Structure formats: structure tokens, C-alpha cells
Amino acid sequence: MALSHLTLRQLQAIRAIYERGQISAAAEALSVTQSAASVLLGQAEATLGTRLFDRTTRRVAPTQAVEQIIGIINRILADVASIDAVMTDLKELERGVVRIAATPATGIALLPQTVQRFLAAHPRIQLDMNDCAPDQFFNLIREEKVDFGVGIPPSDRSDFDWRVLHHDPVHLVCNRAHPLARRQSVPWNALDGEPLILARRNYGVRDQVEATIRETGGTPNLVSEIGFLYSAEWMVACGMGLAAFPARLARAIRNPEVVILPLVEPQVTRTLAVITRRGRSLSSPAQRFVDMLAHDLR
């Protein structure tokens, strides 16, 4: 048999007896009975096939065998203690890194409040934000370069799991001088033929917007494709056209020349989810961030 076959409890018994020179004192340190400590020592010696201590009526004396291995035992137990400390810190959110993927627009619209609260509550946890382009989003999760992503769920579950956090209604982003700006809400069929500033294909809600206009009897009139929220903001403010974004994203626009109006008949929503690689669980810090985000979105 080899040292690797010893149990952790047997290693602790060897160290306690070596340090205290008495089985009774070692038993007290281990919070077991003297007979239990003797059994642990006997098991260890049987496993190793050699005597570790010479017993007398009052004390035990270490043999050459235990002198040769006590340094190894101490290192093993120190490493185990380090593992325990790391796991405790992770569970108690005293250390760790949370790696998050989100597009710039999603980050602007959804994450600031949660990030601020999380860092205030858990200052020793590092947040690693990857503000990726939409076409990079799922690859980062699939390749496990991040713990999770915050965005629109994929069309299939072959590589991913997700937890839906929020359904965000799509709103119209409109120049203040446009006739539609005087309404309290805007039906989708009112967008028939209107000049539209939309995200690039496969970005955000582009497909939903065009499909809904067609479903309500209209024809999408695309005049500009954009990749960034702030491009749509200044274009709409200049009167180049109308845009449509999820409400939380639309409200990130602060330009006084722009108004935000609900799109109705029907109400169209964007599903927001936390997305992970299929079969992967979240660390305690990552799970805590997700729970805080879910709370903030409610």
C-alpha cells in the first residue's frame, strides 16, 4: 500500500499524534475518543505496512518511517485546508471572477444597476465584461470564454441552456416633429412605408420588426442599417427615419429631439435570458449576479 491510500482522517490522526506525543491528547484535538484515535493510527499503519509510532505506557515515540513522511503529510493537509478556504470563499462570495458576455446595447440598457449593486455588495469579486458584437455572442458562450451571456436565446438548445429573465416590449423611437410623436401609442400598421432605421440582419429585434410590419399588412421601408444604438439615436434626431427597439434599450436614449412610444396591436416582446453552455452550472458568484439581475429586471 502507499500513502495515497490513506484517508484524510488517518492523515490528521498521524499528524496530531506526532505533534502531541500522546494518543489521548491527539484524540482530544481531533474531537474523537482515545480508542477511535488508536483505531485510526492502527488503520494507517496497516495500510502502510509499517509501524509509525512506538508505544509506551505514557507516550508514543515516532519511528524513522513517520519522520520520513510527516513533511509530506503536513503539505497534503495544508493543501486540503487551502482547498477548503477557497471553496468557502467562493460560497460566501469572498473571491472569484464572473465572466459575462453582452452586446454593447444590452449592457447599456440592462446591466448598470445590477453591476453597481453587485460590486457594492461583493467588492472582492471581479466582474469581467465582454462587450461583444452580436455575431460573437454565442461563440463566446459555446467556447466557454465566459460563464454566461445576457441576450436573446438561440433558436435551438443543441449547445446552450438558458433561463428567461424578462420579456421586453418593443417601442418606437421617433423624432419629436414626426406626426406619430403626438400619439400615446402607435399601432404596427402605422409603420407601413415609413422610413426605418433598423439593426443589421440577425442583430436584436430586426427580424421581429420586419415580420410584424408584414403581418399587419404593411411593407418595411428600410433606409439605414445600424450596428450601434447611438447611431440610431442621432439619425432619428435628425429626421432620417424611425427606429424600433426593446423598451429598456429605447429608454437609454436621452436625446430631447427623440420620443419613445409603445408599439401596439399587437404587442411584440423581446425575450431576454441568461444563456450558458449546455450542461454547465454557474459558480456561486455567477449565480448571485444572475439572481440580482433577475430581481432588478422584475
C-alpha positions as CSV (number, residue, x, y, z in Angstrom):
1,M,0.0,0.0,0.0
2,A,1.0,3.6,-0.5
3,L,0.4,7.0,1.2
4,S,-2.2,7.7,-1.4
5,H,-4.4,5.0,0.1
6,L,-4.7,6.7,3.4
7,T,-7.8,8.6,4.3
8,L,-7.8,12.3,5.2
9,R,-8.9,11.4,8.8
10,Q,-6.0,8.9,9.1
11,L,-3.5,11.6,8.0
12,Q,-5.0,14.0,10.5
13,A,-4.5,11.4,13.3
14,I,-0.9,10.8,12.3
15,R,-0.1,14.5,12.5
16,A,-2.0,15.0,15.7
17,I,-0.2,12.1,17.4
18,Y,3.2,13.2,16.1
19,E,2.7,16.8,17.3
20,R,1.4,15.9,20.7
21,G,3.3,12.7,21.6
22,Q,0.2,11.2,23.2
23,I,-2.8,9.4,21.7
24,S,-5.1,10.9,24.4
25,A,-4.0,14.4,23.5
26,A,-4.3,13.7,19.8
27,A,-7.8,12.3,20.4
28,E,-8.9,15.5,22.2
29,A,-7.5,17.6,19.3
30,L,-9.4,15.5,16.8
31,S,-12.6,15.6,18.9
32,V,-12.8,11.7,19.0
33,T,-12.3,9.2,21.7
34,Q,-8.9,7.8,22.6
35,S,-9.9,4.4,21.2
36,A,-11.0,5.9,17.9
37,A,-7.7,7.7,17.6
38,S,-5.9,4.4,18.3
39,V,-8.0,2.7,15.6
40,L,-7.1,5.4,13.0
41,L,-3.5,5.0,13.8
42,G,-3.7,1.2,13.5
43,Q,-5.5,1.5,10.2
44,A,-2.8,3.9,8.9
45,E,0.0,1.5,9.9
46,A,-1.8,-1.4,8.4
47,T,-2.2,0.5,5.1
48,L,1.4,1.5,5.0
49,G,2.7,-1.9,6.3
50,T,5.0,-0.3,8.9
51,R,4.9,0.9,12.4
52,L,4.7,4.7,12.7
53,F,5.0,5.1,16.5
54,D,6.5,3.0,19.3
55,R,4.0,3.0,22.2
56,T,4.9,3.2,25.9
57,T,2.6,3.4,28.8
58,R,2.9,7.2,28.8
59,R,3.9,8.4,25.4
60,V,4.3,7.4,21.8
61,A,7.7,7.9,20.0
62,P,7.8,8.5,16.3
63,T,9.7,5.9,14.3
64,Q,12.0,6.6,11.4
65,A,9.2,5.8,9.0
66,V,6.9,8.6,10.2
67,E,9.8,11.0,10.3
68,Q,10.3,10.4,6.6
69,I,6.7,11.1,5.7
70,I,5.5,13.7,8.2
71,G,6.6,16.6,5.9
72,I,4.5,15.1,3.1
73,I,1.5,14.7,5.4
74,N,1.8,18.3,6.5
75,R,1.8,19.5,2.9
76,I,-1.1,17.4,2.0
77,L,-3.2,18.6,4.9
78,A,-2.1,22.2,4.2
79,D,-3.3,21.9,0.5
80,V,-6.6,20.4,1.7
81,A,-7.0,23.4,4.1
82,S,-6.3,25.7,1.1
83,I,-8.9,24.0,-1.0
84,D,-11.4,24.3,1.8
85,A,-10.7,28.0,2.3
86,V,-11.1,28.7,-1.5
87,M,-14.4,26.8,-1.6
88,T,-15.6,28.6,1.5
89,D,-14.7,32.0,-0.1
90,L,-16.4,31.1,-3.3
91,K,-19.6,30.0,-1.5
92,E,-19.5,33.1,0.7
93,L,-18.7,35.3,-2.3
94,E,-15.4,36.4,-0.9
95,R,-13.4,35.7,-4.0
96,G,-13.9,34.7,-7.7
97,V,-14.4,36.1,-11.2
98,V,-17.7,36.4,-13.0
99,R,-17.2,36.4,-16.8
100,I,-20.2,37.9,-18.7
101,A,-20.9,38.4,-22.4
102,A,-23.4,41.0,-23.6
103,T,-23.6,43.2,-26.7
104,P,-22.9,46.9,-26.0
105,A,-26.6,47.8,-26.4
106,T,-27.7,45.1,-23.9
107,G,-25.0,46.2,-21.5
108,I,-26.1,49.9,-21.6
109,A,-29.8,49.0,-21.2
110,L,-29.8,46.2,-18.7
111,L,-26.6,45.8,-16.7
112,P,-25.5,49.1,-15.0
113,Q,-27.9,48.9,-12.0
114,T,-27.0,45.2,-11.3
115,V,-23.3,45.8,-11.8
116,Q,-23.3,48.7,-9.3
117,R,-25.3,46.7,-6.7
118,F,-23.1,43.6,-7.1
119,L,-19.8,45.4,-6.8
120,A,-21.1,47.3,-3.7
121,A,-22.2,44.0,-2.1
122,H,-19.3,41.9,-3.2
123,P,-16.2,44.1,-3.7
124,R,-13.8,41.1,-3.7
125,I,-15.5,39.5,-6.7
126,Q,-14.1,40.6,-10.1
127,L,-16.5,41.2,-13.0
128,D,-15.1,40.5,-16.4
129,M,-17.4,42.1,-19.0
130,N,-17.0,41.1,-22.7
131,D,-19.0,43.7,-24.7
132,C,-19.0,41.6,-27.9
133,A,-20.6,42.0,-31.3
134,P,-23.8,40.0,-31.8
135,D,-22.1,37.6,-34.2
136,Q,-19.6,36.8,-31.5
137,F,-22.0,36.3,-28.6
138,F,-22.9,32.6,-28.9
139,N,-19.4,31.6,-29.8
140,L,-18.1,33.1,-26.6
141,I,-20.6,31.0,-24.6
142,R,-20.0,27.9,-26.7
143,E,-16.3,28.0,-26.3
144,E,-16.7,28.8,-22.5
145,K,-14.7,32.0,-22.7
146,V,-17.4,33.5,-20.5
147,D,-19.6,32.0,-17.7
148,F,-22.8,33.2,-19.3
149,G,-24.2,35.6,-21.7
150,V,-27.1,38.0,-21.3
151,G,-29.2,38.3,-24.5
152,I,-31.8,36.8,-26.8
153,P,-31.9,32.9,-26.5
154,P,-30.7,30.9,-29.5
155,S,-33.2,29.1,-31.8
156,D,-32.2,25.7,-30.6
157,R,-30.8,24.0,-27.4
158,S,-28.1,21.9,-29.0
159,D,-25.3,23.8,-27.4
160,F,-27.0,26.0,-24.8
161,D,-29.2,26.2,-21.8
162,W,-31.0,29.4,-20.7
163,R,-33.1,31.0,-18.1
164,V,-35.6,33.6,-19.3
165,L,-35.4,36.7,-17.1
166,H,-37.6,39.2,-18.9
167,H,-39.9,39.9,-21.8
168,D,-39.3,43.4,-23.1
169,P,-42.0,45.1,-25.3
170,V,-40.7,46.7,-28.5
171,H,-41.1,50.5,-28.6
172,L,-40.9,53.1,-31.4
173,V,-38.1,55.6,-31.4
174,C,-39.5,58.7,-33.2
175,N,-38.4,62.2,-34.0
176,R,-40.4,64.8,-31.9
177,A,-41.6,66.5,-35.0
178,H,-43.0,63.4,-36.7
179,P,-46.8,63.2,-36.7
180,L,-46.7,59.8,-34.9
181,A,-45.0,61.5,-31.9
182,R,-48.3,63.1,-30.9
183,R,-49.8,59.7,-30.1
184,Q,-49.8,57.8,-26.8
185,S,-49.1,54.6,-28.6
186,V,-48.5,53.5,-32.2
187,P,-50.1,50.5,-34.0
188,W,-47.7,48.5,-36.0
189,N,-49.7,49.1,-39.2
190,A,-48.8,52.8,-38.9
191,L,-45.3,51.9,-39.9
192,D,-46.3,50.8,-43.4
193,G,-44.0,52.6,-45.8
194,E,-42.3,54.8,-43.1
195,P,-38.5,55.1,-43.4
196,L,-37.0,52.8,-40.9
197,I,-33.6,52.7,-39.3
198,L,-33.0,49.1,-38.2
199,A,-30.3,47.0,-36.8
200,R,-28.3,44.8,-39.2
201,R,-29.7,41.4,-40.1
202,N,-29.6,39.0,-37.2
203,Y,-29.0,41.9,-34.8
204,G,-31.5,42.5,-32.0
205,V,-35.1,42.6,-33.0
206,R,-34.6,43.4,-36.7
207,D,-36.4,40.2,-37.9
208,Q,-39.3,40.7,-35.4
209,V,-39.8,44.3,-36.6
210,E,-39.9,43.4,-40.3
211,A,-42.1,40.3,-39.8
212,T,-44.6,42.2,-37.6
213,I,-45.0,45.0,-40.2
214,R,-45.7,42.4,-42.9
215,E,-48.1,40.5,-40.6
216,T,-50.1,43.7,-40.1
217,G,-50.4,44.4,-43.8
218,G,-47.5,46.8,-44.3
219,T,-44.2,46.8,-46.2
220,P,-41.0,47.6,-44.3
221,N,-39.1,50.6,-45.8
222,L,-35.5,50.2,-44.7
223,V,-33.4,53.3,-45.3
224,S,-30.5,52.6,-43.0
225,E,-28.8,49.6,-41.2
226,I,-27.0,50.4,-38.0
227,G,-24.8,48.4,-35.6
228,F,-25.0,50.7,-32.6
229,L,-27.8,52.2,-30.5
230,Y,-26.3,55.7,-30.6
231,S,-26.2,55.7,-34.4
232,A,-30.0,55.2,-34.4
233,E,-30.3,58.0,-31.8
234,W,-28.7,60.7,-33.9
235,M,-30.3,59.5,-37.1
236,V,-33.8,59.6,-35.6
237,A,-33.0,63.0,-34.0
238,C,-32.0,64.3,-37.5
239,G,-35.3,63.1,-39.0
240,M,-33.8,60.4,-41.2
241,G,-36.4,57.9,-40.1
242,L,-38.0,55.8,-37.3
243,A,-36.4,53.0,-35.2
244,A,-37.8,50.2,-33.1
245,F,-36.0,48.8,-30.0
246,P,-36.9,46.9,-26.9
247,A,-38.3,49.3,-24.3
248,R,-35.3,49.2,-21.9
249,L,-32.9,49.8,-24.7
250,A,-35.0,52.6,-26.2
251,R,-35.1,54.3,-22.8
252,A,-31.3,54.5,-22.8
253,I,-31.8,57.2,-25.4
254,R,-31.7,60.7,-23.8
255,N,-31.9,63.0,-26.8
256,P,-34.5,65.7,-26.3
257,E,-35.4,65.5,-30.0
258,V,-36.5,61.9,-29.7
259,V,-39.6,60.4,-28.1
260,I,-40.2,56.8,-27.1
261,L,-43.7,55.3,-27.8
262,P,-45.2,51.8,-27.2
263,L,-45.9,49.8,-30.3
264,V,-49.3,48.0,-30.0
265,E,-51.7,45.9,-32.0
266,P,-50.0,43.5,-31.4
267,Q,-47.6,43.9,-28.6
268,V,-44.3,42.4,-29.6
269,T,-41.7,41.5,-27.0
270,R,-38.0,40.6,-27.0
271,T,-37.2,37.6,-24.7
272,L,-34.1,38.3,-22.5
273,A,-32.3,35.3,-21.0
274,V,-29.1,34.3,-19.2
275,I,-27.5,31.8,-21.6
276,T,-24.9,29.1,-20.6
277,R,-23.1,26.3,-22.3
278,R,-25.3,23.2,-22.2
279,G,-24.8,21.2,-19.1
280,R,-22.6,23.8,-17.3
281,S,-23.5,25.0,-13.9
282,L,-22.7,28.5,-12.6
283,S,-20.3,29.3,-9.7
284,S,-21.8,30.8,-6.6
285,P,-20.6,34.4,-7.6
286,A,-22.0,34.0,-11.1
287,Q,-25.3,32.6,-9.8
288,R,-25.5,35.5,-7.3
289,F,-25.1,38.0,-10.2
290,V,-27.8,36.3,-12.2
291,D,-30.2,36.3,-9.3
292,M,-29.6,40.1,-8.7
293,L,-30.1,40.8,-12.4
294,A,-33.4,38.9,-12.4
295,H,-34.5,40.9,-9.3
296,D,-33.6,44.2,-11.0
297,L,-35.4,43.3,-14.2
298,R,-38.6,42.5,-12.3
